[in-house]
């Protein structure tokens, strides 16, 4: 089965970043048999969030292909879900050679503004369209390009600056792009393929892109029966006031209400989608830097994006029975309330989320605990596997598999670990948004978890009797002995052996951690 994921705008790119971390953790229902095809849509070609996500996706893709081969019967292991570029499904035929996971949106010379995009300059007395030109100049703000309110002269190089009325017109033109034309022929509903569209509905690109893409999909006879989901992200951050910027947080709520009203009209989003997931956060203690786009738009990771990633996995692994005559199934996400015990504590932080705020069956077991194992894995990679000379002499599993010589593989593991640590630290930040405090990436194993709950009233912090480099190395050594019949056989795939073995070891170690502490 394949899931084609349209990630729209900056929010879509940041969502993909969180989704990649969950996939890397080998969380619930991830498997080699399922493929994900991310398709990033953003008119802001130099967007910092998009650029960072593209790099992460490529690193993940390299690791997945270095470890697994198609047909492997592997589920819920580190990096096990394949990730494909759309152009790889067609051997690159017809695609821009420089594209990665995005739709290549280019602007012809002189086509950098909305007025140029709709060819306003061609309307006039000479062809009897002067009245149409006057109407457009009434409907859209015709201020100079330097004005923050301009619409006709809006620079499309950095997106739509929160203007969905412009975004819907420009996005419609994507119908003729190579990527979308190829996509329409790539999806096979009969093989179980699904489509997911993710974007914010309080700006311009996402709010306009979601209904336009749905229209384009449902217009294709071969896609009428395809399962399509939408993750509509409502306001979850605000930006600092800037008198020279067209982006104003005060308008986010009004734009969201307008989008929701539009989505409920006629045969719109609510009718055409099979499932809609709504997620947002009204707790806004601070503001992000006001950036209209470009390389400077690089917001910290947010727990809302992580929740959206969980919703994506739920969609991928859920069957939906829906007709275009009925409203889509709606889904929501909730956190566990602060307990009475926590309320009694002095200065309890009711806004920063931790292990105690997630429901065990719905969230802890399927998503958060796998991230905890990924944290231990990343720590081992950085502290032991990568440093030269640390294990070659002492560890038979490392020496005899020659894994220590796999320079490119170790480099990619290190880069992913660094990206994971950075993502975790961004989630913790509470100055601008609701924080998520689960791990201490810079600490040793004995203090790597902030605190973890195994039962309603039992919490603990790890120490070295549970996990350390030595304990992990011992488990890897035992697995090497088992797999090679005490060295009588060779390991065919050292990278696959390492990932499978450490995944198994950390699952056992973590299960033992939970068990021991539940007995306290």
C-alpha positions as CSV (number, residue, x, y, z in Angstrom):
1,X,0.0,0.0,0.0
2,X,1.1,3.5,-0.7
3,X,0.0,6.8,0.9
4,X,0.6,9.9,-1.1
5,X,0.9,12.8,1.3
6,X,0.5,16.4,0.0
7,X,2.3,18.6,2.6
8,X,1.2,22.2,1.9
9,X,3.2,25.3,2.9
10,X,5.4,25.8,6.0
11,X,3.0,23.9,8.3
12,X,3.0,20.9,5.9
13,X,6.8,20.9,5.8
14,X,7.1,20.9,9.6
15,X,4.4,18.2,9.8
16,X,6.6,16.0,7.6
17,X,9.5,16.6,9.9
18,X,7.5,15.2,12.9
19,X,6.2,12.3,10.8
20,X,9.7,11.3,9.8
21,X,10.7,11.1,13.5
22,X,7.8,8.8,14.2
23,X,8.6,6.6,11.2
24,X,12.2,6.4,12.3
25,X,11.1,5.3,15.8
26,X,9.4,2.2,14.3
27,X,6.1,3.2,15.9
28,X,2.9,1.3,15.8
29,X,1.8,0.0,12.3
30,X,5.0,1.0,10.5
31,X,6.1,-1.6,8.0
32,X,8.4,-2.2,5.0
33,X,5.3,-3.2,3.0
34,X,3.8,0.3,3.2
35,X,5.3,3.2,1.2
36,X,4.9,6.9,1.7
37,X,5.3,9.4,-1.1
38,X,5.6,12.9,0.3
39,X,4.7,15.8,-2.1
40,X,5.6,19.2,-0.8
41,X,3.7,22.1,-2.3
42,X,5.0,25.6,-1.5
43,X,5.3,28.6,-3.7
44,X,8.0,29.9,-1.3
45,X,10.9,28.0,-3.0
46,X,13.5,29.1,-0.5
47,X,11.4,28.5,2.7
48,X,13.7,27.5,5.6
49,X,11.3,25.0,7.0
50,X,10.9,23.2,3.6
51,X,14.7,23.2,3.0
52,X,15.3,21.6,6.5
53,X,12.6,19.0,5.9
54,X,14.0,18.1,2.5
55,X,17.4,17.3,4.0
56,X,15.8,15.2,6.7
57,X,13.7,13.2,4.2
58,X,16.7,12.4,2.1
59,X,18.7,11.2,5.1
60,X,15.8,9.0,6.2
61,X,15.4,7.6,2.7
62,X,19.1,6.8,2.5
63,X,19.0,4.9,5.9
64,X,15.8,3.0,5.0
65,X,17.4,1.8,1.7
66,X,20.7,1.0,3.4
67,X,18.9,-1.3,5.9
68,X,15.9,-2.9,4.1
69,X,15.0,-4.4,0.8
70,X,11.6,-4.5,-0.8
71,X,9.8,-7.6,0.4
72,X,11.3,-7.7,3.9
73,X,8.7,-8.9,6.3
74,X,9.6,-6.3,8.9
75,X,7.2,-4.3,11.1
76,X,7.7,-1.6,13.7
77,X,11.5,-1.4,13.5
78,X,13.7,1.6,13.2
79,X,13.5,3.3,9.8
80,X,11.4,0.5,8.3
81,X,8.8,2.5,6.3
82,X,10.0,3.2,2.8
83,X,9.8,6.8,1.6
84,X,9.7,7.6,-2.2
85,X,10.0,10.6,-4.3
86,X,7.2,10.9,-6.8
87,X,9.6,11.1,-9.7
88,X,11.1,7.8,-8.7
89,X,7.8,6.1,-9.6
90,X,8.5,7.2,-13.2
91,X,12.2,6.9,-13.4
92,X,12.5,10.7,-13.4
93,X,10.8,11.0,-16.8
94,X,9.6,14.5,-17.4
95,X,10.6,15.8,-13.9
96,X,12.9,18.6,-13.2
97,X,16.3,16.9,-12.3
98,X,16.7,19.3,-9.3
99,X,13.4,18.4,-7.6
100,X,13.5,16.2,-4.5
101,X,10.2,15.7,-2.7
102,X,8.5,18.9,-3.8
103,X,6.4,20.0,-6.8
104,X,8.8,22.1,-8.9
105,X,7.0,25.5,-9.0
106,X,8.8,27.8,-11.3
107,X,8.0,31.4,-12.4
108,X,8.5,32.5,-15.9
109,X,10.4,35.8,-16.3
110,X,7.9,38.6,-15.6
111,X,5.4,36.2,-13.9
112,X,6.4,36.9,-10.3
113,X,3.3,38.7,-9.2
114,X,-0.3,37.8,-9.0
115,X,-1.2,40.4,-11.7
116,X,1.3,38.8,-14.1
117,X,0.0,35.3,-13.2
118,X,-3.6,36.2,-14.3
119,X,-2.2,38.2,-17.2
120,X,-3.8,41.4,-16.1
121,X,-1.6,43.4,-18.5
122,X,-3.3,41.7,-21.5
123,X,-6.7,43.1,-20.5
124,X,-7.8,46.4,-22.1
125,X,-9.7,48.3,-24.8
126,X,-7.9,46.5,-27.6
127,X,-9.5,43.2,-27.0
128,X,-12.7,44.3,-25.3
129,X,-11.7,43.2,-21.8
130,X,-11.2,46.6,-20.1
131,X,-14.3,46.0,-18.0
132,X,-12.8,42.7,-16.7
133,X,-9.6,44.5,-15.8
134,X,-11.5,47.2,-13.9
135,X,-13.4,44.5,-12.0
136,X,-10.2,42.7,-11.0
137,X,-8.7,46.0,-9.8
138,X,-11.8,46.5,-7.7
139,X,-11.8,43.0,-6.2
140,X,-8.0,42.9,-5.5
141,X,-5.9,45.5,-3.8
142,X,-3.7,47.2,-6.5
143,X,-1.3,48.9,-4.1
144,X,2.4,49.0,-5.1
145,X,4.5,45.9,-4.6
146,X,6.1,47.4,-1.5
147,X,2.7,47.7,0.3
148,X,1.8,45.1,2.8
149,X,-1.8,45.1,1.7
150,X,-1.1,44.6,-2.0
151,X,-2.8,41.6,-3.8
152,X,-2.4,42.2,-7.5
153,X,1.3,43.1,-7.1
154,X,1.9,40.4,-4.4
155,X,5.3,38.7,-4.9
156,X,4.5,35.1,-5.4
157,X,8.1,34.0,-4.8
158,X,7.5,33.9,-1.1
159,X,4.0,32.4,-1.2
160,X,0.6,34.0,-0.6
161,X,1.3,35.8,2.7
162,X,-2.0,34.6,4.2
163,X,-4.2,35.4,1.2
164,X,-6.3,32.3,0.3
165,X,-8.3,34.3,-2.2
166,X,-5.1,34.5,-4.2
167,X,-3.8,31.1,-3.3
168,X,-6.9,29.3,-4.7
169,X,-6.4,31.0,-8.1
170,X,-2.7,30.2,-8.3
171,X,-3.0,26.7,-6.9
172,X,-5.5,25.8,-9.6
173,X,-2.7,26.2,-12.1
174,X,-0.9,23.3,-10.5
175,X,-3.3,21.0,-12.4
176,X,-1.1,21.2,-15.4
177,X,2.2,20.6,-13.7
178,X,4.2,17.5,-14.6
179,X,4.1,16.3,-11.0
180,X,0.3,16.4,-10.6
181,X,-0.3,14.9,-14.0
182,X,2.0,12.0,-13.2
183,X,0.4,11.7,-9.7
184,X,-3.1,11.3,-11.2
185,X,-1.8,8.2,-13.0
186,X,0.3,6.8,-10.2
187,X,-2.5,6.4,-7.6
188,X,-4.1,3.0,-7.7
189,X,-7.1,2.8,-5.3
190,X,-7.7,-0.9,-6.2
191,X,-4.2,-1.6,-4.7
192,X,-5.2,0.2,-1.5
193,X,-3.4,3.5,-2.3
194,X,-4.6,6.4,-0.2
195,X,-4.2,10.2,-0.4
196,X,-3.6,12.6,2.5
197,X,-3.6,16.4,2.3
198,X,-2.1,18.4,5.2
199,X,-2.0,22.1,5.7
200,X,-2.9,25.0,7.9
201,X,-6.3,26.7,7.3
202,X,-5.4,30.1,8.8
203,X,-3.0,31.3,6.1
204,X,-3.0,31.3,2.4
205,X,-1.2,28.3,0.8
206,X,-2.8,25.6,3.0
207,X,-6.3,27.1,3.2
208,X,-6.6,27.4,-0.5
209,X,-4.6,24.3,-1.4
210,X,-6.7,21.8,0.5
211,X,-10.0,22.3,-1.4
212,X,-8.3,22.9,-4.7
213,X,-6.4,19.6,-4.5
214,X,-9.6,17.7,-3.4
215,X,-11.4,19.1,-6.4
216,X,-8.7,18.1,-8.8
217,X,-8.5,14.6,-7.2
218,X,-12.3,13.9,-7.3
219,X,-12.6,15.2,-10.9
220,X,-10.6,12.2,-12.0
221,X,-12.9,9.2,-12.6
222,X,-10.1,6.8,-11.5
223,X,-9.8,8.5,-8.1
224,X,-13.5,8.9,-7.2
225,X,-13.2,5.8,-5.0
226,X,-9.8,6.6,-3.6
227,X,-9.7,7.1,0.2
228,X,-8.7,10.7,0.8
229,X,-8.0,12.3,4.2
230,X,-7.4,15.9,5.3
231,X,-5.5,17.2,8.3
232,X,-6.7,20.7,8.7
233,X,-4.4,22.6,11.1
234,X,-6.1,25.4,12.9
235,X,-4.1,28.3,14.6
236,X,-1.4,27.0,16.9
237,X,1.1,29.8,17.0
238,X,1.2,33.6,16.5
239,X,3.9,35.9,15.0
240,X,5.3,39.0,16.4
241,X,3.6,42.3,15.2
242,X,5.4,44.0,12.4
243,X,3.9,47.1,10.8
244,X,5.7,46.3,7.5
245,X,4.5,42.7,7.3
246,X,1.4,41.4,5.6
247,X,1.2,38.5,8.2
248,X,-0.9,39.4,11.2
249,X,-1.9,36.9,13.9
250,X,-5.0,38.8,14.7
251,X,-6.5,37.6,11.4
252,X,-5.8,33.9,12.0
253,X,-9.1,33.1,13.8
254,X,-11.3,34.9,11.2
255,X,-9.5,33.2,8.4
256,X,-10.0,29.8,10.1
257,X,-13.7,30.4,10.5
258,X,-14.0,31.5,6.9
259,X,-12.2,28.3,5.7
260,X,-14.4,26.1,7.9
261,X,-17.5,27.7,6.6
262,X,-16.4,27.2,3.0
263,X,-15.4,23.6,3.6
264,X,-19.0,22.9,4.7
265,X,-20.7,24.4,1.7
266,X,-22.1,22.1,-1.1
267,X,-19.8,19.5,-2.4
268,X,-16.7,20.9,-0.8
269,X,-14.1,19.5,1.6
270,X,-16.5,17.9,4.1
271,X,-18.2,15.9,1.4
272,X,-15.2,15.0,-0.8
273,X,-12.9,13.8,2.0
274,X,-13.3,10.5,3.7
275,X,-11.8,11.7,7.0
276,X,-10.9,15.0,8.4
277,X,-8.6,15.5,11.3
278,X,-8.6,18.9,13.1
279,X,-5.7,20.0,15.3
280,X,-4.6,23.3,16.8
281,X,-3.7,24.9,20.1
282,X,-5.1,28.1,21.6
283,X,-2.3,28.4,24.3
284,X,0.0,31.1,22.8
285,X,2.3,32.5,25.5
286,X,4.7,34.1,23.0
287,X,5.3,34.7,19.3
288,X,7.5,33.5,16.5
289,X,9.6,35.9,14.5
290,X,7.4,37.5,11.8
291,X,8.8,36.2,8.5
292,X,6.9,36.5,5.3
293,X,8.9,33.7,3.8
294,X,12.3,32.7,2.5
295,X,15.2,31.2,4.4
296,X,14.3,33.1,7.6
297,X,11.0,31.2,8.0
298,X,12.2,28.4,10.2
299,X,9.9,27.9,13.2
300,X,10.6,25.7,16.1
301,X,8.9,22.3,16.1
302,X,5.5,22.3,17.8
303,X,3.6,19.5,19.5
304,X,0.6,20.2,17.2
305,X,2.8,19.1,14.3
306,X,3.6,15.9,16.2
307,X,-0.1,15.3,16.8
308,X,-0.8,15.8,13.1
309,X,1.9,13.1,12.4
310,X,0.1,10.7,14.7
311,X,-3.1,11.5,12.9
312,X,-1.5,10.7,9.6
313,X,-0.5,7.3,10.9
314,X,-4.0,6.7,12.1
315,X,-5.4,7.6,8.7
316,X,-2.9,5.3,6.9
317,X,-3.9,2.3,9.0
318,X,-7.7,2.9,9.3
319,X,-10.4,1.7,6.9
320,X,-13.1,4.3,6.0
321,X,-16.5,3.7,4.6
322,X,-17.7,7.0,3.1
323,X,-19.7,8.3,0.1
324,X,-19.6,11.7,-1.4
325,X,-23.2,12.2,-0.2
326,X,-22.2,12.1,3.5
327,X,-19.9,14.2,5.6
328,X,-16.4,13.0,6.2
329,X,-15.6,11.2,9.5
330,X,-14.2,13.8,11.9
331,X,-11.5,13.0,14.4
332,X,-10.0,14.8,17.4
333,X,-7.0,14.4,19.7
334,X,-7.0,14.9,23.5
335,X,-4.5,15.0,26.3
336,X,-5.0,13.5,29.7
337,X,-5.9,16.2,32.3
338,X,-3.6,17.2,35.1
339,X,-4.2,14.8,38.0
340,X,-5.2,15.8,41.5
341,X,-1.8,14.7,42.7
342,X,-0.1,17.0,40.3
343,X,-2.5,19.9,41.2
344,X,-1.3,19.6,44.8
345,X,2.3,20.2,43.8
346,X,3.5,23.8,44.1
347,X,3.9,25.7,40.9
348,X,2.8,22.8,38.7
349,X,3.2,23.6,35.0
350,X,-0.2,22.8,33.5
351,X,0.8,23.8,30.0
352,X,4.1,21.9,29.4
353,X,3.2,18.4,28.4
354,X,5.1,15.3,29.7
355,X,4.7,11.6,29.8
356,X,1.8,11.8,32.3
357,X,-0.4,13.8,29.9
358,X,-0.7,11.1,27.2
359,X,-3.2,8.3,27.3
360,X,-1.5,4.9,27.5
361,X,-3.3,2.9,24.8
362,X,-4.0,5.7,22.4
363,X,-0.7,7.6,22.5
364,X,2.0,6.4,24.9
365,X,2.3,2.8,23.7
366,X,1.9,3.4,19.9
367,X,3.9,6.7,19.6
368,X,5.6,8.1,22.6
369,X,7.4,5.0,23.9
370,X,8.8,4.3,20.4
371,X,10.3,7.9,20.5
372,X,11.8,7.0,23.9
373,X,13.5,4.0,22.3
374,X,14.7,6.2,19.4
375,X,16.2,8.5,22.0
376,X,18.2,5.7,23.5
377,X,19.2,4.5,20.0
378,X,20.4,8.0,19.0
379,X,22.3,8.4,22.2
380,X,24.1,5.1,21.6
381,X,24.9,6.1,18.0
382,X,26.5,9.4,19.1
383,X,28.2,8.2,22.2
384,X,29.5,4.8,21.1
385,X,29.0,3.7,17.5
386,X,30.4,6.7,15.7
387,X,33.5,7.7,17.8
388,X,36.5,6.0,16.1
389,X,38.3,3.2,17.9
390,X,35.8,2.9,20.7
391,X,34.5,-0.6,20.0
392,X,36.5,-2.3,17.3
393,X,38.8,-4.2,19.7
394,X,36.3,-5.1,22.3
395,X,33.0,-5.9,20.5
396,X,33.0,-9.1,18.4
397,X,29.7,-8.1,16.8
398,X,31.2,-4.8,15.6
399,X,34.6,-6.1,14.6
400,X,33.4,-9.2,12.7
401,X,30.6,-7.4,10.8
402,X,33.0,-4.6,9.7
403,X,30.2,-2.2,10.6
404,X,32.7,0.2,12.1
405,X,34.1,0.6,8.5
406,X,30.7,1.7,7.2
407,X,31.6,5.4,7.0
408,X,28.6,6.7,5.0
409,X,26.1,4.7,7.0
410,X,27.5,5.9,10.3
411,X,27.6,9.5,9.0
412,X,23.9,9.3,8.0
413,X,23.0,7.8,11.4
414,X,24.9,10.7,13.2
415,X,23.2,13.3,11.0
416,X,19.8,11.8,11.8
417,X,20.6,11.7,15.5
418,X,21.6,15.3,15.5
419,X,18.4,16.3,13.7
420,X,16.4,14.2,16.2
421,X,18.1,15.9,19.2
422,X,17.4,19.4,17.6
423,X,13.8,18.5,17.0
424,X,13.3,17.3,20.6
425,X,14.9,20.5,22.0
426,X,12.6,22.7,19.8
427,X,9.6,20.9,21.1
428,X,10.6,21.7,24.7
429,X,10.7,25.5,24.1
430,X,8.0,27.1,26.1
431,X,8.6,30.8,25.4
432,X,6.6,30.9,22.2
433,X,4.2,27.9,22.6
434,X,3.1,24.9,24.6
435,X,6.2,22.8,25.4
436,X,6.6,19.1,25.2
437,X,9.2,17.9,27.7
438,X,10.1,14.2,27.5
439,X,13.8,13.9,27.2
440,X,17.2,15.4,28.1
441,X,19.2,14.8,24.9
442,X,22.4,16.3,26.3
443,X,22.4,14.1,29.4
444,X,23.7,10.7,30.1
445,X,21.5,7.6,30.2
446,X,20.8,8.0,33.9
447,X,19.0,11.3,33.3
448,X,17.9,11.1,29.6
449,X,14.2,10.8,30.5
450,X,12.6,13.7,32.2
451,X,10.3,11.3,34.1
452,X,8.1,8.5,32.9
453,X,4.8,7.1,34.2
454,X,4.2,3.4,34.1
455,X,1.0,3.4,36.2
456,X,-1.3,6.1,37.4
457,X,0.7,6.9,40.5
458,X,4.2,5.6,39.7
459,X,6.9,7.8,38.1
460,X,10.6,7.4,37.9
461,X,13.8,8.7,36.4
462,X,16.2,6.2,34.7
463,X,19.6,5.2,36.1
464,X,22.5,3.2,34.8
465,X,21.2,-0.1,36.3
466,X,18.6,-0.1,33.5
467,X,20.5,1.1,30.4
468,X,24.0,2.2,29.4
469,X,26.4,1.7,26.4
470,X,27.6,-1.4,28.1
471,X,24.2,-3.0,28.5
472,X,23.3,-2.3,24.9
473,X,26.7,-3.6,23.7
474,X,26.2,-6.8,25.7
475,X,22.7,-7.3,24.1
476,X,24.2,-6.8,20.6
477,X,26.9,-9.3,21.4
478,X,24.5,-11.9,22.5
479,X,22.4,-11.4,19.4
480,X,25.5,-11.8,17.2
481,X,26.3,-15.1,18.9
482,X,22.7,-16.3,18.3
483,X,22.5,-15.1,14.7
484,X,25.9,-16.6,13.7
485,X,25.8,-19.8,15.8
486,X,28.7,-18.6,17.9
487,X,30.6,-17.2,15.0
488,X,30.2,-20.3,12.7
489,X,28.2,-18.3,10.2
490,X,28.7,-14.8,8.8
491,X,26.3,-11.8,8.9
492,X,25.2,-11.2,5.4
493,X,23.9,-7.6,5.9
494,X,25.8,-5.9,8.7
495,X,23.6,-2.7,8.6
496,X,20.4,-4.8,8.7
497,X,21.8,-6.9,11.5
498,X,22.8,-3.9,13.6
499,X,19.4,-2.1,13.2
500,X,17.4,-5.3,13.8
501,X,19.5,-6.3,16.8
502,X,19.5,-2.9,18.5
503,X,15.8,-2.5,17.9
504,X,15.2,-5.8,19.5
505,X,17.5,-5.0,22.4
506,X,16.0,-1.6,23.1
507,X,12.5,-3.0,23.0
508,X,13.5,-5.6,25.6
509,X,15.4,-3.1,27.7
510,X,12.6,-0.6,27.7
511,X,10.0,-3.2,28.5
512,X,12.1,-4.3,31.4
513,X,12.4,-0.6,32.5
514,X,8.6,-0.3,32.6
515,X,8.2,-3.6,34.4
516,X,10.7,-2.9,37.1
517,X,9.4,0.5,37.9
518,X,5.8,-0.6,37.9
519,X,6.8,-3.0,40.6
520,X,8.1,-0.2,42.9
